[in-house]
Amino acid sequence: MSAPSTTPRSAVANSVWPRLEPLLPQVAKPIQYVGGELGAVVKDWDTAAVRWALMYPDAYEVGLPNQGVQILYEVLNELPDVLAERTYAVWPDLERLMRAHQVPQFTIDAHRPVRDFDVFGVSFATELGYTNLLTAIDLAGIPLLAADRSDADPVVVAGGHAAFNPEPIAAFVDAAVLGDGEEAVLEITTIVREWKAEGSPGGRDELLLRLARTESVYVPRFYDVDYLPDGRIQRVVPNRPDVPFRVHKRTTMDLDAWPYPKKPLVPLAETVHERYAVEIFRGCTRGCRFCQAGMITRPVRERSITTVGQMVREGLEFSGFHEVGLLSLSSADHSEIGDMCSGLAQQYEGTNVSLSLPSTRVDAFNIDLAQELARNGRRTGLTFAPEGGSERIRKVINKMVSKDDLIRTVVTAYTNGWRQVKLYFMCGLPTETDEDVLEIAEMAHEVIRAGRAATGSRDIRCTVSIGGFVPKPHTPFQWAAMARPEVIDNRLRLLKQAVNADRSLGRAIGFRYHDGEPSLIEGLLSRGDRRVSTVIQRVWENGGRFDGWSEHFSYQRWVDAAAEVLPDCGIDLDWYTTRERDELEVLPWDHLDSGLDKDWLWQDWQDALGEYEQDDCRWTPCFDCGVCPSMDTEIQIGPTGRKLLPLTPVNGLRVPATPSSSR
């Protein structure tokens, strides 16, 4: 890229479309770079006081359906003096052409250069998107290292689940937001607006300081990390007196006050999800020990049934989607899920609208729910996640599901018309043995036998999907050692042999898996510290792109980069991945407060090793995880006592009466 300009941003927001359009016939899927989707917003540049470029660091087909980016896009654009546009990772074919023709990273809404915006917000669902972040920053003409940026560069802000440990990308981002984004982006916008209105006093450093003083925006440059001789962290401390020692997560408590997206984006190109998605509640207290999302999104906050009904009605009317996804970490756990599904099923009976629960807990699925989800004759896929093959390993991970529960649940699905279900498991879990994994084959065989017996049909299928376990920050397993890739791969080979040992049953079972190598690298990035940034940069310089895609991921590239740079720090790849941590070790994210008490997490880790199950605190006494008192929050669950019904006839059609959004 050419040297960055120092021209004020407000004067240079010209569209790159005239330079981009001639390149598009030369690339695959050019439609993904065109923009103009239903739901897209293009606002006047010159009247905007604050301008955001929002990115999900993956291809359009993965990034556009992302719920978090869509919500922030809509929340920001509702403000009259704020402008928000979207950008996604460009495929390597377009990247090469952009570099050759000096076309910078652009937004797809108005094709404006990303560098011209005030804030560049990037939402990470997975750490394997880090190399795509570096590509976007470099293509934009923004200095790769945050320390090298000037007042003319946008503030690069990381968010999403991976931002709960932003240390591996601390060199590349200016700030990180922990937790819910709806209110956080408004606070950041207010700070940027006021700073600009005052004439940008103190430059970039002053703006970052104002963000840090909120105590909910983490600015890595204001913190120093000291290391012990053996490579462990000694301490992380502020390097100036006016920033907090700990940064706290944001928690949006009243979901009914934030009924987004109201106008969902309707893609022009094919995407991984094409549905109207409603988040019916946020948070989870099931306590699965491997699940970062369940831990960091506590407490549970339910969206009321009336608000869900209103969102579905308005969202479908706007978008024309034919599927409604009722999203959460465990959707069937909503206290009014039965009434919600029956109300929606009755409302859209006789139409081509279908309901789906993207992932359903085995012990929360029942015949009534099955009948409502299939009422209009369209059956979307069903996915159940036992996670572990043996009862012993399910106790370790606190997934309180028995084999009998699973068989009973799957038979319910088969007898209600489903002919295929997907079962999701993990491999490489703490204390796992070959025998624990081989029990997955036995479970899959029993599923097929039971399904055939219950339906009298041999047209029964089951897909077993295996993911590699990755220890995540802010979970009881944050101290755990990872299994080596060769161990995981050997167990997967044994499992496949066991599945196919009975050919009659094996041919009805699909087998999908991720090998152990990508998981190990994700483990490096998930629990890494600032020293890992040099590994990420080296991988990117050596061609690393789209590491979440198997066809682009190169394990050897990561291994080589780690071997080149980490020994200078006295550590190596194994030090970050296959090493178990002890109780007193300072973890890279200890100064970032998810609300969870570290002593409680450690005790739950000990309970895991003792194969002790923990109950769900929604229905039992508090277990002192720390979230409610430290965040000044509380679990919010129904019932509201309201229904989507009765329906009122309008012009011969049945539609719901306008619901109240209050609890």
Secondary structure, 3 states (H helix, E strand, C coil): CCCCCCCCHHHCCCCCHHHHHHHHHHCCCHHHHCCCCECCCCCCCCCCCEEEEEEECCCHHHHCCCHHHHHHHHHHHCCCCEEEEEEECCCHHHHHHHHHCCCCCECCCCCCEHHHCCEEEEECCCHHHHHHHHHHHHHHCCCCCHHHCCCCCCEEEEECHHHHCCHHHCCCCCEEECECCHHHHHHHHHHHHHHHHCCCCCHHHHHHHHHHCCCCEECHHHEEEEECCCCCEEEEEECCCCCCCCEECECCCCHHHCCCCCCCCECCCCCCCCCEEEECEECCCCCCCCCHHHHHCCCCEECCHHHHHHHHHHHHHHHCCCEEEEECCCHHHCCCHHHHHHHHHHHCCCCCCEEECCCECHHHCCHHHHHHHCCCCCCCCEEEEEECCCHHHHHHCCCCCCHHHHHHHHHHHHHCCCCEEEEEEEECCCCCCHHHHHHHHHHHHHHHHHHHHHHCCCCCEEEEEEEECCCCCCCHHHHCCCCCHHHHHHHHHHHHHHHCCCHHHHCCEEEEECCHHHHHHHHHHHCCCHHHHHHHHHHHHCCCCCCCCCCCCCHHHHHHHHHHHHHHHCCCHHHHHCCCCCCCCECCCCCEECCCCHHHHHHHHHHHHCCCCCCCCCCCCCCCCCHHHHHCCCCECCCCCCCCCCEEEECCEEEECCCCCCC
